[in-house]
Amino acid sequence: MNRVVTIGIPIYKRLEFLPNVLSVVAAQDYPFIDLLVSDNGLNGNAVSDIVRRHYPKPFRIRQNAETVPMSVHFTQLMQHAKGEYFVALADDDEISSNFVSELASLLDRHPEASVALGREATIDESGRVIRAS
């Protein structure tokens, strides 16, 4: 199926990692992505400027008028999602280029599922896996 997947990226103050996570999203082999970047850190135009420079596809930006608790911010991301599926990515997350296509395929095959979670691995700067779920 061709279901839209919203990828929500919550941002607070750490803007230095944003270009990398944007490149990870841009590299996805799944074409039906609704990218939503949400600024909770009162960063002015900095977040939208970074996204425009580093993400070559359509995207959406939302900004909070004031900083809200993290749980509220994540809820806002889900409320503004347009996709049938939702993936939250932190600013320093990385996913394989087929992550979204595999996720959508898995959820399409199991319509009774309400949540799908990927395995998590912590990798050091040399690429060595330090911890995995």
N, CA, C and O atoms as a Tinker XYZ file with bonds, in Angstrom:
   532  protein
     1  N      0.846000   -1.178000    0.000000    73     2
     2  CA     0.000000    0.000000    0.000000    64     1     3
     3  C      0.891000    1.241000    0.000000    63     2     4     5
     4  O      2.093000    1.146000    0.248000    81     3
     5  N      0.322000    2.360000   -0.268000    73     3     6
     6  CA     1.076000    3.608000   -0.319000    64     5     7
     7  C      0.639000    4.521000    0.808000    63     6     8     9
     8  O      0.145000    5.624000    0.571000    81     7
     9  N      0.819000    4.067000    2.014000    73     7    10
    10  CA     0.409000    4.856000    3.182000    64     9    11
    11  C      1.457000    5.921000    3.496000    63    10    12    13
    12  O      2.661000    5.681000    3.402000    81    11
    13  N      0.974000    7.090000    3.866000    73    11    14
    14  CA     1.883000    8.167000    4.260000    64    13    15
    15  C      2.393000    7.889000    5.673000    63    14    16    17
    16  O      1.628000    7.520000    6.565000    81    15
    17  N      3.681000    8.072000    5.855000    73    15    18
    18  CA     4.321000    7.920000    7.163000    64    17    19
    19  C      4.826000    9.290000    7.589000    63    18    20    21
    20  O      5.663000    9.885000    6.909000    81    19
    21  N      4.324000    9.789000    8.705000    73    19    22
    22  CA     4.849000   11.031000    9.259000    64    21    23
    23  C      6.074000   10.704000   10.084000    63    22    24    25
    24  O      6.030000    9.844000   10.964000    81    23
    25  N      7.164000   11.389000    9.802000    73    23    26
    26  CA     8.357000   11.319000   10.642000    64    25    27
    27  C      8.401000   12.626000   11.402000    63    26    28    29
    28  O      8.557000   13.696000   10.813000    81    27
    29  N      8.262000   12.533000   12.718000    73    27    30
    30  CA     8.267000   13.709000   13.574000    64    29    31
    31  C      9.598000   13.847000   14.288000    63    30    32    33
    32  O     10.056000   12.917000   14.951000    81    31
    33  N     10.209000   14.997000   14.150000    73    31    34
    34  CA    11.494000   15.273000   14.804000    64    33    35
    35  C     11.294000   16.426000   15.784000    63    34    36    37
    36  O     11.118000   17.573000   15.372000    81    35
    37  N     11.322000   16.119000   17.085000    73    35    38
    38  CA    11.210000   17.189000   18.085000    64    37    39
    39  C     12.580000   17.832000   18.315000    63    38    40    41
    40  O     13.584000   17.138000   18.477000    81    39
    41  N     12.605000   19.140000   18.327000    73    39    42
    42  CA    13.860000   19.883000   18.516000    64    41    43
    43  C     13.725000   20.775000   19.737000    63    42    44    45
    44  O     12.681000   21.390000   19.959000    81    43
    45  N     14.788000   20.839000   20.525000    73    43    46
    46  CA    14.819000   21.785000   21.634000    64    45    47
    47  C     15.919000   22.802000   21.354000    63    46    48    49
    48  O     15.659000   23.799000   20.680000    81    47
    49  N     17.111000   22.593000   21.834000    73    47    50
    50  CA    18.204000   23.557000   21.622000    64    49    51
    51  C     19.366000   22.984000   20.819000    63    50    52    53
    52  O     20.156000   23.744000   20.258000    81    51
    53  N     19.489000   21.649000   20.749000    73    51    54
    54  CA    20.633000   21.021000   20.069000    64    53    55
    55  C     20.413000   21.031000   18.565000    63    54    56    57
    56  O     19.833000   20.092000   18.020000    81    55
    57  N     20.855000   22.050000   17.906000    73    55    58
    58  CA    20.644000   22.156000   16.467000    64    57    59
    59  C     21.773000   21.532000   15.658000    63    58    60    61
    60  O     21.620000   21.311000   14.457000    81    59
    61  N     22.898000   21.247000   16.295000    73    59    62
    62  CA    24.064000   20.746000   15.552000    64    61    63
    63  C     23.851000   19.356000   14.963000    63    62    64    65
    64  O     24.522000   18.993000   13.997000    81    63
    65  N     22.934000   18.572000   15.520000    73    63    66
    66  CA    22.677000   17.226000   15.011000    64    65    67
    67  C     21.596000   17.198000   13.930000    63    66    68    69
    68  O     21.472000   16.212000   13.204000    81    67
    69  N     20.832000   18.249000   13.822000    73    67    70
    70  CA    19.700000   18.281000   12.905000    64    69    71
    71  C     20.080000   17.980000   11.451000    63    70    72    73
    72  O     19.367000   17.207000   10.811000    81    71
    73  N     21.155000   18.541000   10.891000    73    71    74
    74  CA    21.483000   18.203000    9.495000    64    73    75
    75  C     21.665000   16.702000    9.262000    63    74    76    77
    76  O     21.264000   16.192000    8.216000    81    75
    77  N     22.260000   15.990000   10.214000    73    75    78
    78  CA    22.470000   14.556000   10.026000    64    77    79
    79  C     21.156000   13.781000   10.015000    63    78    80    81
    80  O     20.950000   12.930000    9.150000    81    79
    81  N     20.267000   14.065000   10.962000    73    79    82
    82  CA    19.002000   13.329000   10.984000    64    81    83
    83  C     18.170000   13.666000    9.745000    63    82    84    85
    84  O     17.424000   12.817000    9.257000    81    83
    85  N     18.284000   14.869000    9.241000    73    83    86
    86  CA    17.584000   15.228000    8.006000    64    85    87
    87  C     18.119000   14.430000    6.824000    63    86    88    89
    88  O     17.344000   13.999000    5.970000    81    87
    89  N     19.433000   14.227000    6.764000    73    87    90
    90  CA    20.009000   13.426000    5.678000    64    89    91
    91  C     19.567000   11.969000    5.776000    63    90    92    93
    92  O     19.384000   11.304000    4.756000    81    91
    93  N     19.396000   11.471000    7.004000    73    91    94
    94  CA    18.916000   10.104000    7.212000    64    93    95
    95  C     17.481000    9.972000    6.689000    63    94    96    97
    96  O     17.142000    8.977000    6.048000    81    95
    97  N     16.653000   10.961000    6.961000    73    95    98
    98  CA    15.268000   10.928000    6.477000    64    97    99
    99  C     15.249000   11.072000    4.952000    63    98   100   101
   100  O     14.493000   10.371000    4.280000    81    99
   101  N     16.050000   11.948000    4.412000    73    99   102
   102  CA    16.096000   12.153000    2.959000    64   101   103
   103  C     16.548000   10.892000    2.223000    63   102   104   105
   104  O     16.184000   10.692000    1.064000    81   103
   105  N     17.330000   10.047000    2.876000    73   103   106
   106  CA    17.858000    8.835000    2.250000    64   105   107
   107  C     16.881000    7.660000    2.280000    63   106   108   109
   108  O     17.197000    6.592000    1.754000    81   107
   109  N     15.711000    7.829000    2.878000    73   107   110
   110  CA    14.754000    6.733000    2.950000    64   109   111
   111  C     14.302000    6.306000    1.552000    63   110   112   113
   112  O     14.094000    7.141000    0.672000    81   111
   113  N     14.153000    4.995000    1.364000    73   111   114
   114  CA    13.697000    4.488000    0.068000    64   113   115
   115  C     12.169000    4.500000   -0.057000    63   114   116   117
   116  O     11.630000    4.097000   -1.088000    81   115
   117  N     11.490000    4.949000    0.961000    73   115   118
   118  CA    10.031000    5.012000    0.975000    64   117   119
   119  C      9.609000    6.408000    0.522000    63   118   120   121
   120  O     10.022000    7.394000    1.133000    81   119
   121  N      8.805000    6.520000   -0.523000    73   119   122
   122  CA     8.518000    7.844000   -1.089000    64   121   123
   123  C      7.412000    8.652000   -0.404000    63   122   124   125
   124  O      7.269000    9.843000   -0.678000    81   123
   125  N      6.638000    8.035000    0.469000    73   123   126
   126  CA     5.458000    8.710000    1.014000    64   125   127
   127  C      5.704000    9.164000    2.447000    63   126   128   129
   128  O      5.085000    8.666000    3.387000    81   127
   129  N      6.618000   10.115000    2.596000    73   127   130
   130  CA     7.009000   10.604000    3.917000    64   129   131
   131  C      6.526000   12.037000    4.101000    63   130   132   133
   132  O      6.728000   12.903000    3.251000    81   131
   133  N      5.888000   12.251000    5.231000    73   131   134
   134  CA     5.481000   13.582000    5.678000    64   133   135
   135  C      6.452000   13.960000    6.799000    63   134   136   137
   136  O      6.303000   13.490000    7.927000    81   135
   137  N      7.431000   14.792000    6.503000    73   135   138
   138  CA     8.407000   15.209000    7.516000    64   137   139
   139  C      7.855000   16.400000    8.288000    63   138   140   141
   140  O      7.490000   17.424000    7.710000    81   139
   141  N      7.804000   16.242000    9.615000    73   139   142
   142  CA     7.342000   17.310000   10.502000    64   141   143
   143  C      8.431000   17.567000   11.538000    63   142   144   145
   144  O      8.724000   16.703000   12.365000    81   143
   145  N      9.027000   18.751000   11.492000    73   143   146
   146  CA    10.047000   19.151000   12.454000    64   145   147
   147  C      9.394000   20.158000   13.388000    63   146   148   149
   148  O      8.806000   21.145000   12.946000    81   147
   149  N      9.507000   19.894000   14.692000    73   147   150
   150  CA     8.820000   20.718000   15.679000    64   149   151
   151  C      9.819000   21.359000   16.630000    63   150   152   153
   152  O     10.566000   20.667000   17.321000    81   151
   153  N      9.824000   22.684000   16.660000    73   151   154
   154  CA    10.759000   23.460000   17.487000    64   153   155
   155  C     10.119000   23.800000   18.827000    63   154   156   157
   156  O      9.125000   24.524000   18.888000    81   155
   157  N     10.692000   23.278000   19.882000    73   155   158
   158  CA    10.227000   23.530000   21.244000    64   157   159
   159  C     11.233000   24.383000   22.013000    63   158   160   161
   160  O     11.098000   24.567000   23.222000    81   159
   161  N     12.243000   24.903000   21.310000    73   159   162
   162  CA    13.322000   25.604000   21.986000    64   161   163
   163  C     13.412000   27.084000   21.715000    63   162   164   165
   164  O     14.419000   27.715000   22.038000    81   163
   165  N     12.367000   27.654000   21.122000    73   163   166
   166  CA    12.361000   29.097000   20.834000    64   165   167
   167  C     13.609000   29.499000   20.048000    63   166   168   169
   168  O     14.315000   30.438000   20.418000    81   167
   169  N     13.869000   28.774000   18.958000    73   167   170
   170  CA    15.069000   28.983000   18.150000    64   169   171
   171  C     14.874000   29.962000   17.002000    63   170   172   173
   172  O     15.746000   30.081000   16.141000    81   171
   173  N     13.758000   30.655000   16.974000    73   171   174
   174  CA    13.521000   31.621000   15.893000    64   173   175
   175  C     13.450000   30.911000   14.552000    63   174   176   177
   176  O     12.776000   29.890000   14.418000    81   175
   177  N     14.150000   31.455000   13.554000    73   175   178
   178  CA    14.160000   30.869000   12.211000    64   177   179
   179  C     15.251000   29.828000   12.020000    63   178   180   181
   180  O     15.356000   29.248000   10.940000    81   179
   181  N     16.065000   29.574000   13.037000    73   179   182
   182  CA    17.220000   28.683000   12.883000    64   181   183
   183  C     16.818000   27.281000   12.431000    63   182   184   185
   184  O     17.455000   26.717000   11.542000    81   183
   185  N     15.781000   26.716000   13.024000    73   183   186
   186  CA    15.372000   25.355000   12.666000    64   185   187
   187  C     14.890000   25.302000   11.223000    63   186   188   189
   188  O     15.322000   24.440000   10.458000    81   187
   189  N     14.001000   26.210000   10.845000    73   187   190
   190  CA    13.500000   26.192000    9.465000    64   189   191
   191  C     14.620000   26.455000    8.464000    63   190   192   193
   192  O     14.612000   25.882000    7.375000    81   191
   193  N     15.578000   27.305000    8.806000    73   191   194
   194  CA    16.714000   27.554000    7.918000    64   193   195
   195  C     17.547000   26.293000    7.718000    63   194   196   197
   196  O     17.960000   25.997000    6.596000    81   195
   197  N     17.796000   25.554000    8.784000    73   195   198
   198  CA    18.576000   24.314000    8.687000    64   197   199
   199  C     17.824000   23.285000    7.848000    63   198   200   201
   200  O     18.420000   22.633000    6.991000    81   199
   201  N     16.534000   23.135000    8.084000    73   199   202
   202  CA    15.754000   22.153000    7.316000    64   201   203
   203  C     15.757000   22.518000    5.841000    63   202   204   205
   204  O     15.942000   21.644000    4.994000    81   203
   205  N     15.560000   23.768000    5.519000    73   203   206
   206  CA    15.565000   24.191000    4.111000    64   205   207
   207  C     16.904000   23.883000    3.429000    63   206   208   209
   208  O     16.936000   23.498000    2.260000    81   207
   209  N     17.991000   24.053000    4.157000    73   207   210
   210  CA    19.321000   23.813000    3.586000    64   209   211
   211  C     19.659000   22.326000    3.462000    63   210   212   213
   212  O     20.445000   21.945000    2.595000    81   211
   213  N     19.080000   21.487000    4.313000    73   211   214
   214  CA    19.533000   20.092000    4.384000    64   213   215
   215  C     18.489000   19.046000    4.020000    63   214   216   217
   216  O     18.787000   17.852000    4.047000    81   215
   217  N     17.276000   19.462000    3.680000    73   215   218
   218  CA    16.253000   18.485000    3.319000    64   217   219
   219  C     15.628000   18.902000    1.988000    63   218   220   221
   220  O     14.909000   19.899000    1.931000    81   219
   221  N     15.894000   18.153000    0.924000    73   219   222
   222  CA    15.495000   18.575000   -0.429000    64   221   223
   223  C     14.054000   18.258000   -0.810000    63   222   224   225
   224  O     13.645000   18.528000   -1.939000    81   223
   225  N     13.285000   17.697000    0.101000    73   223   226
   226  CA    11.919000   17.285000   -0.211000    64   225   227
   227  C     10.934000   18.151000    0.575000    63   226   228   229
   228  O     11.344000   18.937000    1.429000    81   227
   229  N      9.641000   18.012000    0.292000    73   227   230
   230  CA     8.651000   18.784000    1.063000    64   229   231
   231  C      8.706000   18.442000    2.558000    63   230   232   233
   232  O      8.989000   17.305000    2.936000    81   231
   233  N      8.437000   19.423000    3.381000    73   231   234
   234  CA     8.468000   19.245000    4.835000    64   233   235
   235  C      7.530000   20.253000    5.470000    63   234   236   237
   236  O      7.048000   21.182000    4.823000    81   235
   237  N      7.285000   20.043000    6.760000    73   235   238
   238  CA     6.502000   20.993000    7.539000    64   237   239
   239  C      7.290000   21.338000    8.801000    63   238   240   241
   240  O      8.016000   20.509000    9.349000    81   239
   241  N      7.126000   22.588000    9.246000    73   239   242
   242  CA     7.756000   23.067000   10.473000    64   241   243
   243  C      6.641000   23.574000   11.382000    63   242   244   245
   244  O      5.700000   24.224000   10.928000    81   243
   245  N      6.759000   23.272000   12.653000    73   243   246
   246  CA     5.865000   23.898000   13.638000    64   245   247
   247  C      6.745000   24.423000   14.762000    63   246   248   249
   248  O      7.799000   23.859000   15.054000    81   247
   249  N      6.306000   25.498000   15.386000    73   247   250
   250  CA     7.047000   26.102000   16.493000    64   249   251
   251  C      6.100000   26.384000   17.640000    63   250   252   253
   252  O      4.990000   26.880000   17.446000    81   251
   253  N      6.556000   26.062000   18.832000    73   251   254
   254  CA     5.793000   26.422000   20.019000    64   253   255
   255  C      6.090000   27.876000   20.381000    63   254   256   257
   256  O      7.227000   28.335000   20.266000    81   255
   257  N      5.074000   28.580000   20.812000    73   255   258
   258  CA     5.244000   29.972000   21.231000    64   257   259
   259  C      6.017000   30.066000   22.538000    63   258   260   261
   260  O      6.644000   31.082000   22.839000    81   259
   261  N      5.958000   28.979000   23.311000    73   259   262
   262  CA     6.748000   28.878000   24.540000    64   261   263
   263  C      7.119000   27.416000   24.727000    63   262   264   265
   264  O      6.430000   26.522000   24.234000    81   263
   265  N      8.200000   27.182000   25.436000    73   263   266
   266  CA     8.654000   25.812000   25.663000    64   265   267
   267  C      7.652000   25.057000   26.529000    63   266   268   269
   268  O      7.183000   25.559000   27.550000    81   267
   269  N      7.336000   23.836000   26.096000    73   267   270
   270  CA     6.407000   22.982000   26.831000    64   269   271
   271  C      7.154000   21.731000   27.301000    63   270   272   273
   272  O      8.225000   21.428000   26.774000    81   271
   273  N      6.615000   20.999000   28.278000    73   271   274
   274  CA     7.263000   19.753000   28.713000    64   273   275
   275  C      7.400000   18.763000   27.548000    63   274   276   277
   276  O      6.624000   18.804000   26.593000    81   275
   277  N      8.380000   17.889000   27.640000    73   275   278
   278  CA     8.685000   16.942000   26.573000    64   277   279
   279  C      7.465000   16.088000   26.204000    63   278   280   281
   280  O      7.208000   15.859000   25.022000    81   279
   281  N      6.722000   15.622000   27.198000    73   279   282
   282  CA     5.556000   14.775000   26.905000    64   281   283
   283  C      4.502000   15.547000   26.104000    63   282   284   285
   284  O      3.855000   14.984000   25.222000    81   283
   285  N      4.336000   16.816000   26.409000    73   283   286
   286  CA     3.395000   17.653000   25.660000    64   285   287
   287  C      3.893000   17.836000   24.227000    63   286   288   289
   288  O      3.112000   17.784000   23.277000    81   287
   289  N      5.195000   18.050000   24.082000    73   287   290
   290  CA     5.775000   18.244000   22.755000    64   289   291
   291  C      5.586000   17.002000   21.884000    63   290   292   293
   292  O      5.237000   17.120000   20.710000    81   291
   293  N      5.812000   15.821000   22.443000    73   291   294
   294  CA     5.606000   14.585000   21.677000    64   293   295
   295  C      4.135000   14.419000   21.304000    63   294   296   297
   296  O      3.821000   13.972000   20.201000    81   295
   297  N      3.249000   14.770000   22.203000    73   295   298
   298  CA     1.815000   14.703000   21.905000    64   297   299
   299  C      1.466000   15.661000   20.771000    63   298   300   301
   300  O      0.677000   15.317000   19.891000    81   299
   301  N      2.045000   16.856000   20.782000    73   299   302
   302  CA     1.817000   17.814000   19.703000    64   301   303
   303  C      2.261000   17.239000   18.364000    63   302   304   305
   304  O      1.567000   17.385000   17.358000    81   303
   305  N      3.425000   16.581000   18.355000    73   303   306
   306  CA     3.919000   15.969000   17.113000    64   305   307
   307  C      2.891000   14.976000   16.569000    63   306   308   309
   308  O      2.564000   15.005000   15.382000    81   307
   309  N      2.389000   14.109000   17.425000    73   307   310
   310  CA     1.419000   13.103000   16.975000    64   309   311
   311  C      0.112000   13.751000   16.525000    63   310   312   313
   312  O     -0.508000   13.298000   15.563000    81   311
   313  N     -0.307000   14.806000   17.216000    73   311   314
   314  CA    -1.554000   15.487000   16.837000    64   313   315
   315  C     -1.444000   16.164000   15.474000    63   314   316   317
   316  O     -2.439000   16.280000   14.759000    81   315
   317  N     -0.254000   16.607000   15.110000    73   315   318
   318  CA    -0.051000   17.289000   13.831000    64   317   319
   319  C      0.357000   16.340000   12.710000    63   318   320   321
   320  O      0.539000   16.776000   11.573000    81   319
   321  N      0.503000   15.055000   13.010000    73   319   322
   322  CA     0.873000   14.073000   11.990000    64   321   323
   323  C     -0.241000   13.956000   10.954000    63   322   324   325
   324  O     -1.422000   13.958000   11.299000    81   323
   325  N      0.137000   13.856000    9.711000    73   323   326
   326  CA    -0.828000   13.664000    8.630000    64   325   327
   327  C     -0.812000   12.237000    8.121000    63   326   328   329
   328  O     -1.743000   11.808000    7.438000    81   327
   329  N      0.239000   11.495000    8.449000    73   327   330
   330  CA     0.376000   10.131000    7.952000    64   329   331
   331  C     -0.498000    9.141000    8.694000    63   330   332   333
   332  O     -0.990000    9.405000    9.792000    81   331
   333  N     -0.676000    7.988000    8.060000    73   331   334
   334  CA    -1.405000    6.897000    8.709000    64   333   335
   335  C     -0.518000    6.202000    9.735000    63   334   336   337
   336  O     -1.007000    5.587000   10.682000    81   335
   337  N      0.785000    6.307000    9.535000    73   335   338
   338  CA     1.760000    5.778000   10.483000    64   337   339
   339  C      2.628000    6.935000   10.957000    63   338   340   341
   340  O      2.737000    7.963000   10.288000    81   339
   341  N      3.247000    6.749000   12.126000    73   339   342
   342  CA     4.047000    7.818000   12.735000    64   341   343
   343  C      5.357000    7.245000   13.272000    63   342   344   345
   344  O      5.367000    6.202000   13.926000    81   343
   345  N      6.449000    7.929000   12.992000    73   343   346
   346  CA     7.774000    7.587000   13.517000    64   345   347
   347  C      8.334000    8.832000   14.184000    63   346   348   349
   348  O      8.386000    9.898000   13.571000    81   347
   349  N      8.753000    8.703000   15.431000    73   347   350
   350  CA     9.427000    9.812000   16.117000    64   349   351
   351  C     10.928000    9.561000   16.046000    63   350   352   353
   352  O     11.398000    8.473000   16.379000    81   351
   353  N     11.670000   10.563000   15.614000    73   351   354
   354  CA    13.131000   10.480000   15.570000    64   353   355
   355  C     13.709000   11.625000   16.385000    63   354   356   357
   356  O     13.319000   12.779000   16.210000    81   355
   357  N     14.635000   11.304000   17.273000    73   355   358
   358  CA    15.349000   12.357000   17.998000    64   357   359
   359  C     16.378000   12.981000   17.063000    63   358   360   361
   360  O     16.711000   12.410000   16.024000    81   359
   361  N     16.873000   14.140000   17.432000    73   359   362
   362  CA    17.821000   14.850000   16.575000    64   361   363
   363  C     19.100000   14.062000   16.333000    63   362   364   365
   364  O     19.769000   14.289000   15.325000    81   363
   365  N     19.462000   13.143000   17.226000    73   363   366
   366  CA    20.694000   12.372000   17.053000    64   365   367
   367  C     20.440000   10.911000   16.686000    63   366   368   369
   368  O     21.338000   10.079000   16.808000    81   367
   369  N     19.227000   10.594000   16.239000    73   367   370
   370  CA    18.913000    9.228000   15.815000    64   369   371
   371  C     19.393000    8.977000   14.398000    63   370   372   373
   372  O     19.522000    9.898000   13.591000    81   371
   373  N     19.653000    7.713000   14.117000    73   371   374
   374  CA    19.942000    7.275000   12.756000    64   373   375
   375  C     19.143000    6.018000   12.499000    63   374   376   377
   376  O     18.976000    5.184000   13.390000    81   375
   377  N     18.648000    5.881000   11.284000    73   375   378
   378  CA    17.919000    4.691000   10.876000    64   377   379
   379  C     18.443000    4.269000    9.517000    63   378   380   381
   380  O     18.980000    5.083000    8.766000    81   379
   381  N     18.282000    2.982000    9.202000    73   379   382
   382  CA    18.718000    2.493000    7.896000    64   381   383
   383  C     17.828000    3.099000    6.810000    63   382   384   385
   384  O     16.721000    3.560000    7.090000    81   383
   385  N     18.313000    3.094000    5.586000    73   383   386
   386  CA    17.583000    3.732000    4.484000    64   385   387
   387  C     16.287000    2.999000    4.137000    63   386   388   389
   388  O     15.443000    3.546000    3.428000    81   387
   389  N     16.121000    1.774000    4.626000    73   387   390
   390  CA    14.882000    1.038000    4.368000    64   389   391
   391  C     14.012000    0.922000    5.614000    63   390   392   393
   392  O     13.051000    0.152000    5.625000    81   391
   393  N     14.334000    1.673000    6.660000    73   391   394
   394  CA    13.593000    1.581000    7.920000    64   393   395
   395  C     12.106000    1.860000    7.721000    63   394   396   397
   396  O     11.269000    1.077000    8.169000    81   395
   397  N     11.771000    2.952000    7.063000    73   395   398
   398  CA    10.371000    3.343000    6.912000    64   397   399
   399  C      9.635000    2.370000    5.989000    63   398   400   401
   400  O      8.492000    2.009000    6.266000    81   399
   401  N     10.268000    1.944000    4.904000    73   399   402
   402  CA     9.589000    0.993000    4.012000    64   401   403
   403  C      9.351000   -0.339000    4.718000    63   402   404   405
   404  O      8.295000   -0.948000    4.543000    81   403
   405  N     10.311000   -0.795000    5.508000    73   403   406
   406  CA    10.131000   -2.041000    6.266000    64   405   407
   407  C      9.036000   -1.878000    7.320000    63   406   408   409
   408  O      8.210000   -2.772000    7.503000    81   407
   409  N      9.029000   -0.750000    8.003000    73   407   410
   410  CA     8.018000   -0.486000    9.025000    64   409   411
   411  C      6.620000   -0.466000    8.403000    63   410   412   413
   412  O      5.706000   -1.114000    8.913000    81   411
   413  N      6.452000    0.268000    7.314000    73   411   414
   414  CA     5.144000    0.364000    6.663000    64   413   415
   415  C      4.697000   -1.000000    6.155000    63   414   416   417
   416  O      3.525000   -1.354000    6.283000    81   415
   417  N      5.600000   -1.755000    5.591000    73   415   418
   418  CA     5.279000   -3.086000    5.096000    64   417   419
   419  C      4.839000   -4.006000    6.231000    63   418   420   421
   420  O      3.861000   -4.742000    6.101000    81   419
   421  N      5.560000   -3.957000    7.327000    73   419   422
   422  CA     5.236000   -4.773000    8.496000    64   421   423
   423  C      3.851000   -4.421000    9.050000    63   422   424   425
   424  O      3.042000   -5.300000    9.345000    81   423
   425  N      3.600000   -3.129000    9.181000    73   423   426
   426  CA     2.298000   -2.701000    9.708000    64   425   427
   427  C      1.166000   -3.007000    8.723000    63   426   428   429
   428  O      0.055000   -3.330000    9.143000    81   427
   429  N      1.435000   -2.910000    7.425000    73   427   430
   430  CA     0.424000   -3.276000    6.434000    64   429   431
   431  C      0.074000   -4.761000    6.537000    63   430   432   433
   432  O     -1.087000   -5.137000    6.379000    81   431
   433  N      1.073000   -5.606000    6.802000    73   431   434
   434  CA     0.843000   -7.052000    6.919000    64   433   435
   435  C      0.148000   -7.431000    8.224000    63   434   436   437
   436  O     -0.441000   -8.506000    8.330000    81   435
   437  N      0.219000   -6.543000    9.217000    73   435   438
   438  CA    -0.368000   -6.826000   10.527000    64   437   439
   439  C     -1.289000   -5.677000   10.948000    63   438   440   441
   440  O     -0.945000   -4.909000   11.847000    81   439
   441  N     -2.447000   -5.554000   10.311000    73   439   442
   442  CA    -3.342000   -4.431000   10.620000    64   441   443
   443  C     -3.875000   -4.454000   12.053000    63   442   444   445
   444  O     -4.383000   -3.444000   12.540000    81   443
   445  N     -3.762000   -5.590000   12.727000    73   443   446
   446  CA    -4.201000   -5.665000   14.123000    64   445   447
   447  C     -3.217000   -4.977000   15.065000    63   446   448   449
   448  O     -3.562000   -4.692000   16.212000    81   447
   449  N     -2.008000   -4.708000   14.604000    73   447   450
   450  CA    -0.982000   -4.061000   15.441000    64   449   451
   451  C     -1.271000   -2.566000   15.558000    63   450   452   453
   452  O     -1.706000   -1.926000   14.602000    81   451
   453  N     -1.022000   -2.031000   16.737000    73   451   454
   454  CA    -1.191000   -0.589000   16.919000    64   453   455
   455  C      0.148000    0.113000   17.111000    63   454   456   457
   456  O      0.224000    1.338000   17.015000    81   455
   457  N      1.211000   -0.657000   17.383000    73   455   458
   458  CA     2.542000   -0.085000   17.594000    64   457   459
   459  C      3.588000   -1.040000   17.032000    63   458   460   461
   460  O      3.457000   -2.259000   17.148000    81   459
   461  N      4.612000   -0.484000   16.430000    73   459   462
   462  CA     5.777000   -1.263000   16.007000    64   461   463
   463  C      7.011000   -0.510000   16.467000    63   462   464   465
   464  O      7.137000    0.690000   16.225000    81   463
   465  N      7.908000   -1.196000   17.119000    73   463   466
   466  CA     9.137000   -0.577000   17.616000    64   465   467
   467  C     10.339000   -1.247000   16.977000    63   466   468   469
   468  O     10.402000   -2.472000   16.874000    81   467
   469  N     11.280000   -0.441000   16.556000    73   467   470
   470  CA    12.514000   -0.984000   15.999000    64   469   471
   471  C     13.481000   -1.355000   17.105000    63   470   472   473
   472  O     13.342000   -0.909000   18.244000    81   471
   473  N     14.450000   -2.165000   16.767000    73   471   474
   474  CA    15.505000   -2.470000   17.727000    64   473   475
   475  C     16.403000   -1.259000   17.851000    63   474   476   477
   476  O     16.666000   -0.556000   16.875000    81   475
   477  N     16.863000   -1.029000   19.046000    73   475   478
   478  CA    17.713000    0.127000   19.305000    64   477   479
   479  C     19.150000   -0.334000   19.538000    63   478   480   481
   480  O     19.392000   -1.330000   20.219000    81   479
   481  N     20.089000    0.400000   18.968000    73   479   482
   482  CA    21.504000    0.124000   19.204000    64   481   483
   483  C     22.211000    1.445000   19.472000    63   482   484   485
   484  O     21.961000    2.447000   18.803000    81   483
   485  N     23.087000    1.429000   20.453000    73   483   486
   486  CA    23.934000    2.587000   20.721000    64   485   487
   487  C     25.293000    2.288000   20.100000    63   486   488   489
   488  O     25.913000    1.264000   20.389000    81   487
   489  N     25.744000    3.198000   19.245000    73   487   490
   490  CA    26.975000    2.986000   18.476000    64   489   491
   491  C     27.930000    4.116000   18.790000    63   490   492   493
   492  O     27.539000    5.283000   18.813000    81   491
   493  N     29.198000    3.766000   19.037000    73   491   494
   494  CA    30.182000    4.815000   19.328000    64   493   495
   495  C     30.676000    5.444000   18.027000    63   494   496   497
   496  O     30.262000    5.045000   16.939000    81   495
   497  N     31.557000    6.423000   18.149000    73   495   498
   498  CA    32.023000    7.176000   16.982000    64   497   499
   499  C     32.781000    6.323000   15.972000    63   498   500   501
   500  O     32.861000    6.679000   14.796000    81   499
   501  N     33.342000    5.192000   16.423000    73   499   502
   502  CA    34.065000    4.323000   15.495000    64   501   503
   503  C     33.136000    3.331000   14.805000    63   502   504   505
   504  O     33.578000    2.565000   13.949000    81   503
   505  N     31.856000    3.333000   15.166000    73   503   506
   506  CA    30.905000    2.430000   14.563000    64   505   507
   507  C     30.689000    1.129000   15.330000    63   506   508   509
   508  O     29.985000    0.237000   14.859000    81   507
   509  N     31.288000    1.023000   16.498000    73   507   510
   510  CA    31.163000   -0.186000   17.328000    64   509   511
   511  C     29.868000   -0.112000   18.132000    63   510   512   513
   512  O     29.567000    0.911000   18.746000    81   511
   513  N     29.098000   -1.219000   18.121000    73   511   514
   514  CA    27.863000   -1.279000   18.890000    64   513   515
   515  C     28.220000   -1.429000   20.380000    63   514   516   517
   516  O     28.898000   -2.377000   20.776000    81   515
   517  N     27.758000   -0.494000   21.174000    73   515   518
   518  CA    28.022000   -0.494000   22.607000    64   517   519
   519  C     26.910000   -1.233000   23.339000    63   518   520   521
   520  O     27.162000   -1.967000   24.294000    81   519
   521  N     25.672000   -1.032000   22.879000    73   519   522
   522  CA    24.507000   -1.626000   23.535000    64   521   523
   523  C     23.426000   -1.823000   22.480000    63   522   524   525
   524  O     23.267000   -0.996000   21.582000    81   523
   525  N     22.687000   -2.922000   22.592000    73   523   526
   526  CA    21.588000   -3.179000   21.666000    64   525   527
   527  C     20.405000   -3.734000   22.440000    63   526   528   529
   528  O     20.569000   -4.401000   23.462000    81   527
   529  N     19.202000   -3.445000   21.933000    73   527   530
   530  CA    17.998000   -3.964000   22.585000    64   529   531
   531  C     17.664000   -5.327000   22.033000    63   530   532
   532  O     16.681000   -5.939000   22.452000    81   531
